[in-house]
């Protein structure tokens, strides 16, 4: 399977704003979290105190692992080289997890509306902090 890989995740100046935002979002990482979270929630009942504690710990561990894996995945598998894109994509993971609920949903203060507000604000901020979005 040699040959040059299609670098569909590389953000370029010719991309539209929406295609840039979608390229920054590491969908494989988000989907891995959704799958793992679904498995954990079938094993641990958040309404049972001991289960909730274990679910909380495991959810944060998985979130940390996936956040750490994001730049490695993008660089080695998707062949993204731009440091700013790797950084923005890595920051995108906790933002997306917050929007989905993720481990944040286990806090009493968390409300889905907070995630629904955070995600569009983050996508509006992306072109401001990214040189390639200009």
N, C-alpha and C positions, 0 to 999 in steps of 0.2 A: 504494500500500500504506500509506496513512495510517491514522490511528487510534491508539488507545492500545495499547501492547504489553503482553502478559501478563508480569508480572514474577515468573516462577516461581523465580528465584534469590534473591529478597529473603527474608531470614530474618526471621520474625516471632515474637513471643512465643507465638502460638497453635500454632506448629509443634511436632511431637513431637521428641524428642531425635534420633531417627534421621533424620527429614526435614531437620533442621538440619544434621547432619553431611554428608548427601548434597548439600545446597545449597552447603556450603562447598567441596566438592571440585569444582574446575573440570574437569569431564569432557572438554570440548572440548580443553583444553590437554593433558591426559593422553593423550587419543587422538591428538592431533597428534604428541606425542613418540613414542608407540608406532609410529605409521606411519613417521615419519622415521627412528627407530632401526632399524626393519626394513629400510628402504632402504639405510641406511649399512652395515648388517651384511651385505648382499648384495654391496656394493662393496668392503668392506675386511675382510680376514680377521684376526681378533684374535690368531691364532696366528703371524702373520708380523709381525716386529718393526716394520718401517716402516708397515705397514697399521695395526697396533695403536696406534702413535703418532698417526697421522692420525685414526683412529677416536676416540681419547681426546680430541684437540683439538676435533674437530667435535661430539662428544657434549656436551662442556662448553659450547661456544658455543651449541648448540641449547637446552640446558637453561637457560642464562642468558637467551637471547632469549625463550623461552616463559615463564619466571618473570617477566620484565619485561612481557611482553604481558598477563599475567593480569589485573592491575587495570584495564588499558586495555580489554580485551575485556569484562570484567564491567561496567564503568561505561558504555561506549559502546554495546555490542551488547545486553547483558542488562539495562541500565539500573539496575544496583545502585548505590545512593547512600550506603549506610552505610559510613563509613570503616573501622570495625572489621571488617566483613565482607570488605571489599576486602583488608585487611591479613592476616586469617586465611586467606583463599583464596590469597593470594600465598605465604604461608609453607607452605601445603599442597602447593604444587608440588614443592619439593625433598623434602618428606617422602614424597610419593607416588613420586617418582623413586627415592628411596632404597629404598622398599618394592619397587618393580619391578626394581631393580638399577640401571637408568639408567647414567649415566656412572660411578657408584660401583662398578659391577660390574667395571670394568677395573682397579681397585686389587687388589693381591694379598691384602689383609686382608679384603676384603668377602666376606661369606657371606650367602646368601639368608635365613638365620635371623635375621640382624640386622634386615633390612627387615621380616620377619614379626613381629618384636617391636616395632619402632618404630611401625608403623602403628596397632595397637590402643592403644598408650600415648598416641599423639597424639590419637586420637579420644576417649579418656577425659579428656584435658587440655582439649580444646576448650570444653566447657561451663564449666570453671573460669575460663578466660581471657576468655570472651565474655560480656558483659553481657546480650546478647539471649538467651542460653541459660538464663537464670534464670527 
